[in-house]
Amino acid sequence: MSTLSKCFYEVSAGKTCRDLWHPEFTHCRSYIFDLWKRIIPGSFKLYLPLLILPPLVKLDGWSKSYLINNFIDYVKLSLATYVQAALSLTFQCTC
């Protein structure tokens, strides 16, 4: 593992975050806005089975409040995943 770290430090010496993370963007701010925009659909697709499967398993126990609560839980979980992924990828850019 230390050999891999040494190789990375040798190769990345003198490089900026633009060289390593976002060569297609001139500023970190542009990269961050694009990243946040691209991550949000993925966070909602990831947990889509959690929205669909519980009502299908509980066929005869459906109620309006059950479906609303299930949808609210899905949105909360998707947004929490979105924020966590976006922040962790944003903090890698240090310009």
Buried (B, 14 or more C-beta within 10 A) or exposed (E): EEEEEEEEEEEEEEEBEBEEBBEEBEEBEEBBEEBBEEBBEEBBEBBEEEBEEBBEEEEEEEEEEEEEEBEEBBEEBBEEBBBEBBEEBBEEBEE
